[in-house]
Amino acid sequence: MDIDLDFPDRNKLLELLPHRVAKLTNGKPHNTGVYFTEIPNNPLTNVSNIDYKTAESLGFFKIDCLNVSIYQGIKDNDHLQQLLEREPVWELLEHKEFVDQVFHVNGHSNTLALMKPRNVTQLAAVLAMIRPAKRYLIGKDWDTVMKEIWTKPDTGEYYFKKSHSFSYAFAVIVHMNLICESYSS
């Protein structure tokens, strides 16, 4: 188990707190995972000597500190609430030029154009579909997708849990609305 924490600039946090970089099962450094507790590590690279799955089984707790630059455009809590409550222009997700600007969905314009999400639930499902375990659902009708999308795969393939999918869907909506707001000002 780990926790994902979003920051406008994760490096500011990591400069302040001693930490060790998590290691992936393939031996490479984890892009976002760190330990704020003592864990066996290489003192030259600051990377854990054990991969994050082994570390978890030994009781170490990894925290993923994520850079989410969209937060830099949010003025205050009221502004964030307005961005969350504003219905996005869903049709924009059918245009590669727009999608390529949007947090977490850039590079997936074909999937978005094919699936045409029109609400937060469908957007969350698309975010789950772009993960390996659920890619087989791309192009299926929404009834089929919604019956299968939140079922944990038994293959061990990477997938997005429902809670992650919805969290990111709301972040995508905020970013879509920020982009539209920047064009209208």
C-alpha positions as a Python dict, from the first residue, in 0.01 Angstrom:
ca = {
    (1, 'M'): (0, 0, 0),
    (2, 'D'): (113, 351, -68),
    (3, 'I'): (-26, 700, -80),
    (4, 'D'): (-24, 939, -376),
    (5, 'L'): (25, 1305, -289),
    (6, 'D'): (-5, 1577, -553),
    (7, 'F'): (218, 1885, -555),
    (8, 'P'): (262, 2176, -794),
    (9, 'D'): (639, 2108, -763),
    (10, 'R'): (741, 1793, -572),
    (11, 'N'): (1106, 1898, -572),
    (12, 'K'): (1034, 2175, -322),
    (13, 'L'): (911, 1913, -73),
    (14, 'L'): (1195, 1671, -145),
    (15, 'E'): (1454, 1946, -90),
    (16, 'L'): (1316, 1997, 262),
    (17, 'L'): (1275, 1638, 381),
    (18, 'P'): (1531, 1359, 395),
    (19, 'H'): (1411, 1070, 180),
    (20, 'R'): (1516, 758, -10),
    (21, 'V'): (1411, 689, -367),
    (22, 'A'): (1205, 373, -417),
    (23, 'K'): (1326, 109, -662),
    (24, 'L'): (1108, -61, -921),
    (25, 'T'): (1105, -439, -958),
    (26, 'N'): (1324, -400, -1270),
    (27, 'G'): (1592, -229, -1060),
    (28, 'K'): (1539, 123, -1195),
    (29, 'P'): (1456, 418, -969),
    (30, 'H'): (1082, 479, -920),
    (31, 'N'): (969, 803, -1093),
    (32, 'T'): (766, 930, -799),
    (33, 'G'): (799, 688, -505),
    (34, 'V'): (1002, 781, -200),
    (35, 'Y'): (1046, 667, 160),
    (36, 'F'): (1064, 924, 436),
    (37, 'T'): (1185, 655, 677),
    (38, 'E'): (1517, 472, 696),
    (39, 'I'): (1536, 194, 440),
    (40, 'P'): (1845, 10, 315),
    (41, 'N'): (1980, 222, 30),
    (42, 'N'): (2278, 287, -191),
    (43, 'P'): (2446, 593, -32),
    (44, 'L'): (2579, 711, -370),
    (45, 'T'): (2245, 709, -555),
    (46, 'N'): (2002, 737, -260),
    (47, 'V'): (1797, 456, -423),
    (48, 'S'): (1658, 178, -206),
    (49, 'N'): (1847, -151, -216),
    (50, 'I'): (1519, -344, -228),
    (51, 'D'): (1236, -305, -475),
    (52, 'Y'): (916, -139, -359),
    (53, 'K'): (712, -463, -351),
    (54, 'T'): (966, -635, -127),
    (55, 'A'): (991, -319, 82),
    (56, 'E'): (613, -318, 130),
    (57, 'S'): (617, -681, 244),
    (58, 'L'): (883, -583, 501),
    (59, 'G'): (664, -301, 637),
    (60, 'F'): (818, 0, 462),
    (61, 'F'): (570, 263, 347),
    (62, 'K'): (620, 430, 8),
    (63, 'I'): (472, 767, -76),
    (64, 'D'): (431, 873, -439),
    (65, 'C'): (496, 1247, -461),
    (66, 'L'): (344, 1350, -791),
    (67, 'N'): (404, 1668, -989),
    (68, 'V'): (66, 1804, -1090),
    (69, 'S'): (142, 2139, -1251),
    (70, 'I'): (-226, 2223, -1307),
    (71, 'Y'): (-238, 2338, -944),
    (72, 'Q'): (-20, 2633, -1038),
    (73, 'G'): (-313, 2782, -1233),
    (74, 'I'): (-559, 2764, -943),
    (75, 'K'): (-591, 3094, -761),
    (76, 'D'): (-761, 2978, -439),
    (77, 'N'): (-1018, 2735, -297),
    (78, 'D'): (-1311, 2925, -448),
    (79, 'H'): (-1150, 2913, -791),
    (80, 'L'): (-1090, 2538, -757),
    (81, 'Q'): (-1453, 2485, -656),
    (82, 'Q'): (-1573, 2681, -960),
    (83, 'L'): (-1349, 2475, -1190),
    (84, 'L'): (-1484, 2153, -1040),
    (85, 'E'): (-1847, 2258, -1067),
    (86, 'R'): (-1829, 2395, -1422),
    (87, 'E'): (-1944, 2144, -1682),
    (88, 'P'): (-1655, 2098, -1924),
    (89, 'V'): (-1695, 2114, -2299),
    (90, 'W'): (-1681, 1737, -2346),
    (91, 'E'): (-1654, 1761, -2724),
    (92, 'L'): (-1306, 1913, -2684),
    (93, 'L'): (-1185, 1564, -2587),
    (94, 'E'): (-1242, 1461, -2949),
    (95, 'H'): (-970, 1700, -3071),
    (96, 'K'): (-606, 1595, -3055),
    (97, 'E'): (-481, 1956, -3032),
    (98, 'F'): (-679, 2006, -2712),
    (99, 'V'): (-622, 1660, -2560),
    (100, 'D'): (-247, 1693, -2600),
    (101, 'Q'): (-258, 1990, -2360),
    (102, 'V'): (-457, 1812, -2089),
    (103, 'F'): (-310, 1655, -1780),
    (104, 'H'): (-308, 1276, -1773),
    (105, 'V'): (-490, 1220, -2102),
    (106, 'N'): (-237, 1374, -2340),
    (107, 'G'): (-130, 1112, -2590),
    (108, 'H'): (-467, 934, -2570),
    (109, 'S'): (-664, 1145, -2816),
    (110, 'N'): (-760, 844, -3030),
    (111, 'T'): (-917, 665, -2734),
    (112, 'L'): (-1101, 977, -2620),
    (113, 'A'): (-1229, 1048, -2973),
    (114, 'L'): (-1349, 689, -3005),
    (115, 'M'): (-1514, 664, -2662),
    (116, 'K'): (-1651, 1023, -2648),
    (117, 'P'): (-1694, 1053, -2268),
    (118, 'R'): (-1976, 1290, -2173),
    (119, 'N'): (-1966, 1277, -1793),
    (120, 'V'): (-1721, 1223, -1509),
    (121, 'T'): (-1805, 852, -1479),
    (122, 'Q'): (-1728, 787, -1845),
    (123, 'L'): (-1409, 995, -1820),
    (124, 'A'): (-1302, 792, -1515),
    (125, 'A'): (-1367, 474, -1713),
    (126, 'V'): (-1152, 600, -2001),
    (127, 'L'): (-871, 674, -1754),
    (128, 'A'): (-898, 313, -1636),
    (129, 'M'): (-912, 185, -1996),
    (130, 'I'): (-579, 338, -2091),
    (131, 'R'): (-408, 108, -1838),
    (132, 'P'): (-287, -232, -1967),
    (133, 'A'): (-540, -451, -1781),
    (134, 'K'): (-844, -273, -1925),
    (135, 'R'): (-732, -176, -2277),
    (136, 'Y'): (-945, -455, -2421),
    (137, 'L'): (-1250, -240, -2340),
    (138, 'I'): (-1150, 43, -2574),
    (139, 'G'): (-1411, 66, -2848),
    (140, 'K'): (-1676, -135, -2661),
    (141, 'D'): (-2017, 15, -2588),
    (142, 'W'): (-2060, 198, -2256),
    (143, 'D'): (-2287, -72, -2107),
    (144, 'T'): (-2017, -335, -2158),
    (145, 'V'): (-1746, -102, -2031),
    (146, 'M'): (-1934, -12, -1713),
    (147, 'K'): (-2001, -379, -1632),
    (148, 'E'): (-1631, -470, -1649),
    (149, 'I'): (-1419, -162, -1587),
    (150, 'W'): (-1406, -172, -1205),
    (151, 'T'): (-1346, -547, -1174),
    (152, 'K'): (-998, -621, -1042),
    (153, 'P'): (-806, -818, -1306),
    (154, 'D'): (-677, -1158, -1204),
    (155, 'T'): (-388, -1133, -1452),
    (156, 'G'): (-175, -909, -1230),
    (157, 'E'): (-163, -645, -1503),
    (158, 'Y'): (-151, -279, -1404),
    (159, 'Y'): (-492, -119, -1366),
    (160, 'F'): (-652, 187, -1212),
    (161, 'K'): (-882, 139, -916),
    (162, 'K'): (-1213, 321, -926),
    (163, 'S'): (-1098, 574, -664),
    (164, 'H'): (-786, 662, -866),
    (165, 'S'): (-986, 689, -1186),
    (166, 'F'): (-1236, 931, -1037),
    (167, 'S'): (-967, 1140, -866),
    (168, 'Y'): (-784, 1181, -1194),
    (169, 'A'): (-1109, 1242, -1384),
    (170, 'F'): (-1184, 1539, -1158),
    (171, 'A'): (-829, 1667, -1208),
    (172, 'V'): (-874, 1637, -1586),
    (173, 'I'): (-1199, 1835, -1564),
    (174, 'V'): (-1026, 2105, -1360),
    (175, 'H'): (-748, 2123, -1618),
    (176, 'M'): (-990, 2129, -1912),
    (177, 'N'): (-1172, 2421, -1752),
    (178, 'L'): (-843, 2599, -1672),
    (179, 'I'): (-737, 2570, -2036),
    (180, 'C'): (-1073, 2704, -2156),
    (181, 'E'): (-1053, 2984, -1900),
    (182, 'S'): (-708, 3084, -2024),
    (183, 'Y'): (-840, 3115, -2381),
    (184, 'S'): (-1134, 3329, -2273),
    (185, 'S'): (-929, 3578, -2071),
}
